[in-house]
Every structure is written in structure tokens, then in C-alpha cells.
Amino acid sequence: MSQSQTVAVITPAFRAQDTLPTTVQSVLAQTHADWQHFVIADDGFDYAAFLDGQGLRDERQVFMTSGGTGTGASRTRNVALEQLTVPYVAILDADDRLKPQKLELAVAALQNHAIVTTALDVMTMEFDHLRYVGDGPDRELTPGEHKWVSLSMDSMVVWDRTKTDARYDPTLSNMTDLELLLQLYGRAPLSMHLGTPLHDYIKRDGSMSNGKDVAAGMIASKTEILRRLEAGFYGLSAVNVAGVARFLRVSLAAEAAYNAALAEQPGLLFENHIEPMLKAARA
């Protein structure tokens, strides 16, 4: 008997009324129609009734609650992750979008890989294109290689729960997507990266990777992940530990220099700030 190809799309929602309809529309438009979309309210709001009023209600949508208000994206995502019965998981924030073929191409790649990542289309809040991240040929990546290709956020990940699984760490203020990915790599130390931009990453005002006042949280989280990594917490090989640690150290240096760079060039994307530093480190 063949394995189900249902994908659970996990979307935490906190005061997401302005952005969620567009996010939901991107799921409804998927060429791979075998999905369940989990919308987990972290604000007590009735998103089922809201989407019904928007004409966006679908029987494949599942509505849950975090049980609180403002408990955070990590705890909220974990509420759904604990309830899943389907094999595949995709993460989608309530202000991002999937390209129409995202799930179709990810499911195809999951037939031979436990973890799939994709290139990003980085956009403004008005969905104007800013840049791509991780675009290029499809390729297998080890944990030590991944961040050198995909230097931005990692919530575009899709994984096969029958081969590897993880939960978000609510004790970290930032970088929880990378921390989850490192857990996944602990049981499946090779991923497939799809170089076609299949995930719209919206840079909102105050974005965690592009705000002038978030450096302290980023530095603390990256430092803690580096500590865990080098302590053997993720069970990665020495080569992969070295590759991720090298990236994190460059990233920490980029964080320390980012506010000054923003002052000189207002609106500078963190991705554009760190990219030349990574290239110099690889030279």
C-alpha cells in the first residue's frame, strides 16, 4: 500500500486578519490538492468564520487554538504538530504565500528525501519583488552546506514525518526555523533544495531579519544554537557541525555590524548585508 501524500500546511495566526486571506488563497491555488491547512489562532479570534465571510472557507481547512493569546509562533505551531496524522508537513506563516507548484514539487522531492527546502522570492508588504534567495539548480545539501545556499529564513521547509520529525523550541526568541531544521537533520542528514523560488517571503515592517532593533534577540538565539551545535546536541557529523558553525559565526558578525550598515543605507536587507560577508568567508 502506497503512502498517503497529504501535506499538512501549518499556519500560526496572531492578529492576521489583514494578511491571512492572501496566504489562504495561495494554499487554495496549489496544483497538489491533497492538503490540510491548519490555521491555529494565537489570539482567540474565530478565523473559520472570518474566512467563511471572505469566501475562502474550504473543507480541507482545520482550525485550532493555541489556548492563549500571544503565546508565540513556536508554541502555536507545536499545537498542530502534536495532532498530525498525515505524513508530510509544510510551514507557512500568515503573511507569506506559496507559489502554485510549491506542494506538488515538494511532494515529488519527498519521494526520495526526508527534507525539502526551496528558494525564496523575497517581497515587500505590497508583494513587490526584492530579491531571490537560494535560487539556482536543484541540489542535495548536507546540514553544513544548507545555510551557505539558503542564507535567509527556513520556514519554507517541508518534511516527511515518517522519516524525521521535530518540534519548535519556544525558549528561543529568534531563529526557531533553523533550530527546527537542525533537529530534522539529526535523523536525516541530507536534504533536497529546490532552486526554483516557490515560497514568497514577505518582509514586513519590523521583520525579524530586517529590523533595526532585533539584533540582541538574533545574537542571543544564534549564540545558543551555536553552543548546542558544538556540544553535539543535534547529533551531526564533525564536518557538518563545522559548516553550520562557520555560517553562524559570520552571521553573528553580520548582526553586530547591521545597525551601522542600516544607518548608512536605510532599507538595507539583511540578506544583502550578509551575502558579501559569506562570499568573503568562502573565498
Secondary structure, 3 states (H helix, E strand, C coil): CCCCCCEEEEEEECCCCCCHHHHHHHHHCCCCCCEEEEEEECCCCCHHHHHHHCCCCCCCEEEEECCCCCCCHHHHHHHHHCCCCCCEEEECCCCCEECCCHHHHHHHHHCCCCEEEEEEEEECCCCCEEEEECCCCCEEECHHHHHHHCCCCCCCCEEECCCCCCCCCCCCCCCHHHHHHHHHHHHCCCEEEEEEEEEEEECCCCCCCCCCCCHHHHHHHHHHHHHHHHCCCCCCCHHHHHHHHHHHHHHHHHHHHHHHHHHHCCCCCHHHHHHHHHHHHHC
